[in-house]
């Protein structure tokens, strides 16, 4: 239907429209409560959190920079609040416990992409810009892509292209970067701030310009969702048969579908020395299994808070330690990093000890802290400068 403009009716129509709009505002909207500002980062790096819940009897703050819950107090308007002590600058997930129920912060648009509960995010800036902060440098682009995947499904990717990509005909190396269990293809972008880390490192001359491809790691969940089924539960054993099969399914999708799609639609250098692969947690396991199964496709391998057991290495990837000279020649970088409080610390150290005993060259970093995205940003910022050199 074509909509036209009628001069003789314009004033009357405008008046009617205004009256209708006023009626909609007056009668079509629920009553509004007081304005809530949350989170509020204060000058001393303390943070004030607020939550409107006049009928709640107990509200607490759960934040990844605190070991326990912080009690909040309610004012006369029904707004619960708490101000934390000064917090180390970084990006942290947080949520509220409202009468025992976990909820996001409705006053905050920044959230943690996840298959399950989506926590809110608070960004506490440093006195000097942090590596993941928005700085006055040339910026790359972030694109959402959809590609034909396994079982007739459509896969999803987030793709970073470096500054100047759209203004030249240069071909670039590619870093395939995989997030962890329950994370999505957006997590390295929205929580890991990988695009800003790359922008800042490239501008400082510390990293080579590259394309970063961030896929969704849960192939089985996507298949069941698109086929109308229920999301399968996650494997209970990290290196059990189900987990290994799912990792191998992901690796097959990456090598057979994702890489050809990227190389067919972006200007890439298409050899193993111009491809890197990395991942966090489950994504780290997928990284190691995919890389060790495809040594002709990746020369740069980065495992963040993850490992493969000696039993799996000996059973499925005996060629890695069995011929260390060939492995060391094929891999330009094998990176392993983990936090000292990470629940995967013991297995990761065992993996490093295995590589050392087999004389497989690797670089490692053990940081403070646990299985967190605060650590992941550090690992990305430390490994990206090493790639494609």
Steps between C-alpha positions, in 0.01 A plus 500: 500500500638841405476775760455850359484859624168684479537880545132566577500249782851556639414732793201292606702178477786653696264611780339157514839334509617720785187428703540127438862520608408678822238239576754224437748663736236561764324163491728257314805514728540353848583737786867593511709473812788727598805525273764246594865552405699179517786427500662830596881491491635755744823699478676281758411185297231397745170407333145573607239246391127565519189287446134606519296243690257662748339168599820297535613399848864418424729613215869421468771573246696216344809628318806319367732743678351394837537156661158514663166677469467864608182598686308795355280746691161640394404869505154661526445470124564126499847527343755258639864610484853416604835670442801272475856572610732613217526231231796414277424643153364238260170369362303282743176299483248561777137433589248553781352240735142614560330288767716212386443550125792600276417791267683734261530872562206655308667842509804375307502419128840321514464126552699177472396295192433147620279198426370510857479788745627826353679700768536877478842660445673788675802662336734670748752712305863538598675828570693425182314321218491121533581287198131417446376860535363718222789729398557770240654269239384371160229240548418183314151370423291225660267306272240231566513220246285192428637198317367161380590249770451133591167315482345770285529764773617860481804586708582840648828688529629832626783626278746780578681668212794731577512877441527581129363165382228666289744749345762267354546172315739343752455137605517422872579207732211364706468419870213258578399569862257271685320577827410260780214287625164688501665800329389617157673638192456849652688439824854569377361821347272633773681371810852433370504828303722327246431764237627781724802297612593448133438867416729615780777248435501564126508877554797460736685287245495204737278272288471426132166593340286188485145375462349338811217248454290416807272197447231347720644187658190296588414328171258251660297776666467688171388189312230413753383861524463536124335159472248583773650291780618573854856614567708199611667506838873564507737202545575426865856375434729744319697230319226238486378340177209745459720807553762370257237424235350847531845659477575297188163600349592862560843452346346343192257790464782751542728341241235397246255789525626802694847530346377459140226757567746754643756443228229531236358825636797683656845586372710240680840336461412134456784297646567349842761761593229766463241319713490504880250328728431572866232447760395527863388208719291267279618713208857426607432129485341544158806702397749230599302213349434688176859621465662165582266328252578756228868584525494600133248779572624685811852608596398709804312339789383678819338310788347718772404320823481160339697184433496146364582212732814290448271204431325683216830633366648149491184343362385753240796730435806285555668663199529831690733368769623204298678720248576826682742624233225489238245651740734786591563566132129502416387719791620859507335539840340271757375716787352373827369730774296459819422673829647363824150485652339353188320169558683375187842604634614148596409346165657789309827469691497124434457575129798738508709240684407244233613734222824576683574130550435434130725796404214680323572874505235725654460837668301530820352754737363430848312796644321570825126451507261237381295388202394853404470726200721749681780248450394421144550862395853482640572180307371646173697821547817300568466254212378722216839682474667161446284393206607505135851627577 
